[in-house]
Amino acid sequence: MAVTTPEQGSRHLAGASTGDRVLIGFADALAAPEAAWSLLESGLSVTAFARRGSRPPIRRCRGLEIVEVAPPERDLQATLADLQAVVQDGGYRAVMPLNDPAVWICSQLAALDTDVAIAGPTGARATLALDKRLQLEAAARAGFNVPPTLCAETVDDVLGLANNLPVALKPACPVIDRGGRLVRDRSYMCGDRAELDAAAHRWDGAGPMLAQPLLDGVGEGLFGLAARDGLIALSAHRRVRMMNPQGSGSSACVSVAVDPELAACAERMLGDVGWQGMFMLEFLRDTDGLPWFMELNGRTWGSMALARRSGLEYPAWAIRQLAEPALEPVFPPLREGQVCRHLGRELVHLLMVLRGPKSVALTNWPSRWRTLREVLRVGRGEGWYNWRRSDWRLFLDDAIRTVSSEVAKKGKA
């Protein structure tokens, strides 16, 4: 059974009608605060679903209600039943998945008789969003540069990569149903045979893995909305720093001009699969300037703060698009060079750089002193993820939890 948890400052907007109510989740998603603010500031009433017993920073968001559901990592069917009850009791206009576990859950919810719109991928599009093998195939057909990729399904498959070192191993599916529980497999970076053997035996054939060569370069993202007549409201950013220099989401990013060639390929790829709504395409631009397709994210993304600082209200537009398929949002001219940073992730980045690389494959490790200067220096006009003056407690809670959770992970490793 779902549980509503009243938190300090959390409430329904007075007088909100059924048509104004939106459910988002999971509440601990990196983009949850920015997505909630985008929706709230557009006049919607917003509720976020959270794992039972968790205390996500978004609970400190004014004007937001939190409802709890069973954690999918323990019992998928219980999670789905709880969420279905929330939807039926709340009369929501739409449900918006904010991260990959929510995409999986909401795609299942869409198949039930809940009479609620899903502001995210469902059916075949959800399958695509949750399977990088399908994404790579679609990207190649659309004309993107795709790294040479092998799919490993057994320990012997992984051990057979000894002649391909160094190699990056990452799950083919960001989340997977394993015995009625939704789980995530970890990624591995292997620079020599010892690291490959350790990765193979730790993974132990738990789920399909993709093996790709290590590419040296900088991450980029292409963002927008897929509409009835093509892609609209396109924007782009480049990573300034990653939380983990070994490879992870950004801790700081900067707005850049949209690459017209990438936009053309994106139009073909997303058009071919019939995509609708928000999307993010992730690339790595190598030292020769060649962009390599990495993945498609079919939900909100971590750097939503940078988009919103640029006047791009993707979450609110995605909800409007459900009722207005021909939506053409109005936004100010895009500015290049706008920087946005995540306080907690920046501090984690600094700690990881100071600790040093954990794989012999990482030969281009950031300078400790340079990183210290860059992280501690705040430039004029730089923005921060998850910052809003009226919700400053959320900002601090988010930063503290980000650092403490990463430190706890390393302590268990």
C-alpha positions in Angstrom: 0.0 0.0 0.0 1.3 3.5 -0.8 2.0 5.9 2.0 1.8 9.6 1.9 4.6 11.3 3.9 3.9 15.0 4.9 7.3 16.8 5.0 8.0 20.3 6.2 6.9 22.7 3.5 5.3 19.9 1.4 1.7 20.4 0.4 -0.7 20.1 -2.6 -1.3 23.4 -4.4 -4.6 24.7 -3.2 -7.5 24.1 -5.6 -5.5 22.0 -8.0 -7.8 20.0 -10.3 -7.2 16.5 -11.6 -6.1 18.0 -14.9 -3.3 19.9 -13.1 -1.8 17.1 -11.2 1.4 15.3 -12.3 3.2 12.4 -10.6 7.0 12.2 -11.0 9.7 9.8 -9.8 11.7 8.3 -8.5 12.2 11.1 -6.0 15.9 10.5 -5.6 16.7 11.0 -9.3 19.4 13.5 -10.0 17.1 15.7 -12.0 14.1 15.4 -9.6 14.4 18.9 -8.1 14.8 20.7 -11.4 12.0 18.7 -13.0 9.7 19.4 -10.0 10.5 23.2 -10.2 9.8 23.2 -13.9 6.4 21.7 -13.4 5.5 23.7 -10.3 6.5 27.0 -12.0 4.2 26.1 -14.9 1.3 26.0 -12.6 1.0 22.2 -12.1 0.5 20.4 -8.8 3.3 17.9 -8.4 3.7 14.7 -6.4 6.9 12.6 -6.3 7.0 8.9 -5.6 9.9 7.7 -3.5 11.1 4.3 -2.2 9.6 3.5 1.2 11.8 4.6 4.0 14.0 6.9 1.9 14.4 10.6 2.6 15.3 12.2 -0.7 16.4 15.8 -0.8 13.4 16.7 -2.9 11.2 16.3 0.2 12.4 19.8 1.1 10.9 21.3 -2.1 8.1 23.7 -1.2 4.7 22.9 -2.9 5.5 19.2 -3.4 4.0 16.1 -1.9 5.8 12.8 -1.5 4.2 9.3 -1.7 6.1 6.2 -0.9 6.1 2.9 -2.8 7.9 -0.4 -2.2 11.5 -0.4 -3.4 11.7 -2.2 -6.8 15.1 -3.6 -5.8 13.2 -5.7 -3.3 9.9 -6.5 -4.9 9.0 -5.3 -8.4 5.4 -6.4 -8.3 4.8 -4.6 -5.0 6.3 -1.4 -6.5 4.0 -1.7 -9.4 0.9 -2.4 -7.3 1.7 0.6 -5.0 2.2 2.9 -7.9 -1.0 1.8 -9.6 -2.9 2.5 -6.3 -1.3 6.0 -6.1 -2.4 6.7 -9.7 -5.9 5.5 -9.2 -6.4 7.3 -5.9 -4.8 10.6 -7.1 -6.4 11.2 -10.5 -3.2 12.4 -12.0 -3.0 13.9 -15.5 0.3 12.2 -16.2 3.2 10.2 -14.8 6.7 11.3 -15.7 9.7 8.9 -15.1 12.8 10.7 -14.1 15.4 7.8 -14.1 15.9 4.4 -15.6 14.2 2.4 -12.9 11.1 4.7 -13.3 11.2 4.2 -17.0 11.0 0.4 -16.5 8.2 0.7 -13.9 6.2 3.3 -15.9 6.4 1.2 -19.1 4.8 -1.7 -17.1 2.2 0.7 -15.6 1.3 1.8 -19.2 0.1 -1.7 -20.0 -2.3 -1.7 -17.1 -5.8 -0.1 -17.1 -4.8 3.0 -15.2 -6.1 5.7 -17.7 -3.1 7.9 -17.1 -0.7 9.3 -19.7 3.0 8.4 -19.4 5.3 11.4 -20.2 8.0 9.1 -21.2 8.8 6.0 -23.4 6.4 3.0 -23.4 6.2 -0.2 -25.4 8.9 -0.6 -28.0 10.3 2.9 -27.2 10.8 1.9 -23.5 12.6 -1.3 -24.7 14.9 0.8 -26.8 15.5 3.2 -23.9 16.5 0.3 -21.6 18.7 -1.7 -24.1 22.0 -0.1 -25.3 22.4 -2.9 -27.9 19.2 -1.7 -29.7 20.4 1.9 -29.3 23.7 1.2 -31.0 22.0 -0.5 -33.9 19.6 2.4 -34.4 22.4 4.9 -34.1 24.5 3.1 -36.7 21.5 3.1 -39.1 21.0 6.8 -38.6 24.6 7.6 -39.5 26.2 8.2 -36.1 29.7 7.0 -35.5 29.4 3.9 -33.2 32.3 2.4 -31.3 33.3 -1.2 -32.2 31.2 -3.1 -29.7 31.2 -6.8 -28.6 28.4 -8.3 -26.4 29.6 -10.6 -23.7 27.1 -12.9 -22.0 29.4 -15.4 -20.2 32.6 -15.2 -18.2 34.4 -16.9 -21.0 33.2 -14.1 -23.4 34.8 -11.5 -21.1 38.0 -13.5 -20.6 38.2 -13.7 -24.4 38.7 -10.0 -24.6 42.3 -10.3 -23.5 43.5 -9.3 -27.0 41.3 -6.2 -27.0 42.7 -4.5 -23.9 42.3 -1.8 -22.7 38.5 -2.2 -22.8 35.5 -0.7 -21.1 32.7 -3.1 -19.9 29.3 -1.7 -19.2 25.8 -3.3 -18.8 23.8 -3.6 -22.0 20.7 -2.7 -19.9 20.9 0.0 -17.2 18.3 -1.9 -15.1 17.1 -5.5 -15.4 14.4 -7.7 -13.8 16.3 -10.4 -12.0 14.1 -12.8 -10.0 11.4 -10.2 -9.4 13.8 -7.5 -8.4 15.1 -4.5 -10.4 18.9 -4.4 -10.3 21.7 -2.5 -11.8 25.0 -4.1 -12.8 28.2 -2.1 -12.5 30.7 -1.1 -15.2 34.4 -2.0 -15.3 37.5 -0.5 -16.9 40.1 -3.1 -17.7 43.7 -2.1 -18.6 45.5 -5.4 -18.2 44.7 -9.1 -17.9 44.6 -9.0 -14.1 41.9 -6.3 -14.2 40.0 -8.3 -16.8 40.0 -11.5 -14.8 38.8 -9.6 -11.7 36.0 -8.0 -13.6 34.9 -11.3 -15.2 34.7 -13.1 -11.9 33.0 -10.2 -10.0 30.4 -9.9 -12.8 30.0 -13.7 -13.1 27.7 -13.6 -16.1 24.9 -11.7 -14.3 23.6 -9.9 -17.4 24.8 -9.0 -20.9 27.8 -6.6 -21.0 29.0 -4.4 -23.8 32.7 -4.3 -24.4 34.1 -1.2 -26.2 37.6 0.3 -26.7 38.6 3.1 -24.4 38.1 6.4 -26.2 40.0 9.5 -25.0 37.8 12.6 -25.3 35.1 14.8 -23.8 31.5 14.0 -23.3 28.7 15.9 -25.0 25.0 15.9 -24.9 22.3 16.7 -27.4 18.9 17.5 -25.9 15.4 18.3 -27.1 11.8 17.2 -27.7 10.7 14.8 -30.4 7.4 16.2 -31.8 5.0 15.1 -34.5 6.9 16.9 -37.2 10.5 16.4 -36.0 12.8 17.6 -33.3 12.3 20.9 -31.5 13.9 23.0 -28.8 17.4 21.5 -29.4 20.3 22.4 -27.1 23.7 20.9 -26.4 26.3 20.9 -23.6 29.9 19.7 -23.1 31.2 18.2 -19.9 33.7 20.3 -18.0 34.3 17.7 -15.4 32.8 14.3 -14.6 32.0 13.2 -11.0 34.3 10.2 -11.5 37.2 11.0 -13.9 37.1 7.2 -14.8 33.7 7.9 -16.4 30.4 9.0 -15.1 27.9 11.8 -15.2 29.1 15.4 -15.3 29.8 17.4 -12.1 30.1 20.6 -14.3 29.0 21.3 -17.8 28.9 24.2 -20.3 26.4 25.1 -23.0 27.7 24.8 -26.6 26.2 25.2 -30.1 24.2 22.4 -31.5 26.2 20.4 -34.0 24.0 20.3 -37.2 25.4 16.9 -38.3 24.5 15.3 -35.0 21.1 17.0 -35.1 20.5 15.5 -38.6 21.4 12.0 -37.4 19.3 12.4 -34.3 16.3 13.4 -36.5 16.8 10.2 -38.5 17.3 7.9 -35.5 14.4 9.2 -33.4 12.1 9.5 -36.4 12.8 5.9 -37.4 11.8 4.6 -33.9 8.8 6.9 -33.6 10.2 8.7 -30.5 8.0 11.2 -28.7 8.8 13.6 -25.9 12.1 14.4 -24.1 15.4 12.8 -25.1 19.1 13.1 -24.5 21.7 11.7 -26.8 25.2 11.2 -25.2 28.4 11.4 -27.2 32.1 11.3 -26.7 34.1 13.6 -28.9 37.6 12.2 -29.3 40.9 14.1 -29.5 40.5 14.2 -33.3 37.1 15.9 -33.0 35.1 12.9 -34.0 31.9 12.4 -32.0 31.0 8.8 -31.0 27.5 7.8 -30.0 27.3 6.5 -26.5 23.7 6.2 -25.5 20.1 7.4 -25.6 18.5 8.6 -22.3 14.7 8.5 -22.6 13.9 10.6 -19.5 15.2 13.6 -17.6 18.9 14.0 -17.4 21.3 15.1 -14.7 22.2 18.5 -16.3 18.6 19.6 -16.5 19.7 22.6 -14.4 21.8 24.0 -17.3 18.8 23.6 -19.7 16.5 25.4 -17.3 19.0 28.2 -16.7 18.9 28.7 -20.5 15.1 29.0 -20.5 14.5 25.4 -21.7 11.7 24.0 -19.6 11.8 20.5 -21.0 9.7 18.8 -18.2 6.9 21.3 -18.4 6.9 21.2 -22.2 6.8 17.4 -22.2 3.6 17.5 -20.1 2.1 20.2 -22.4 3.0 18.1 -25.4 0.7 15.3 -24.2 -2.3 17.5 -24.9 -0.7 19.7 -27.6 1.1 17.4 -30.1 1.9 20.4 -32.3 3.5 22.3 -29.4 6.2 24.9 -30.4 7.7 26.2 -27.2 9.0 29.7 -27.0 12.4 30.2 -25.4 15.2 32.9 -25.4 18.1 32.7 -27.8 20.6 30.0 -26.6 23.8 31.3 -25.1 27.1 29.4 -25.4 29.5 29.3 -22.5 27.0 29.1 -19.7 28.3 26.9 -16.9 26.4 24.9 -14.3 27.9 22.8 -11.5 26.7 20.3 -8.9 28.2 21.0 -5.5 28.2 17.5 -4.2 29.5 16.0 -7.4 32.3 18.6 -7.7 33.5 17.6 -4.2 33.3 13.9 -5.1 35.3 14.7 -8.3 38.0 16.4 -6.2 38.1 13.4 -3.7 38.5 10.9 -6.5 41.2 12.9 -8.3 43.1 13.1 -5.0 42.8 9.4 -4.4 44.2 8.6 -7.9 43.2 6.2 -10.7 42.0 2.6 -9.9 42.9 1.1 -13.3 46.2 1.0 -15.2 44.1 1.9 -18.3 43.7 5.5 -17.0 46.9 7.1 -18.2 45.4 10.6 -18.5 44.5 11.3 -14.9 43.7 15.0 -13.9 46.3 17.0 -12.1 45.6 17.2 -8.4 46.6 20.8 -7.9 44.8 22.0 -11.1 41.7 20.1 -10.0 41.8 21.7 -6.6 42.0 25.2 -8.1 39.3 24.6 -10.6 36.8 23.0 -8.2 37.3 25.6 -5.5 37.1 28.6 -7.9 33.7 29.9 -8.6 33.4 31.9 -11.8 31.1 34.9 -12.4 27.7 33.8 -13.7 28.1 30.1 -13.0 25.0 28.3 -11.9 24.4 25.4 -9.6 22.3 22.3 -10.0 19.3 22.1 -7.7 19.6 25.7 -6.4 16.6 27.8 -5.6 16.7 30.4 -2.9 13.4 29.4 -1.4 14.6 25.7 -1.2 18.2 26.3 0.0 17.9 23.4 2.4 17.3 21.1 -0.5 20.5 22.3 -2.1 22.6 21.6 1.0 20.9 18.2 1.7 21.6 17.1 -1.9 25.3 18.1 -1.7 25.8 16.3 1.7 24.0 13.2 0.6 25.9 13.0 -2.7 29.3 13.1 -0.9 28.4 10.8 1.9 26.8 8.2 -0.4 29.9 8.1 -2.5 32.2 7.9 0.5 30.1 5.0 1.8 30.4 3.2 -1.5 34.1 3.4 -1.5 34.3 2.2 2.1 32.4 -1.0 1.1 34.5 -1.5 -2.1 
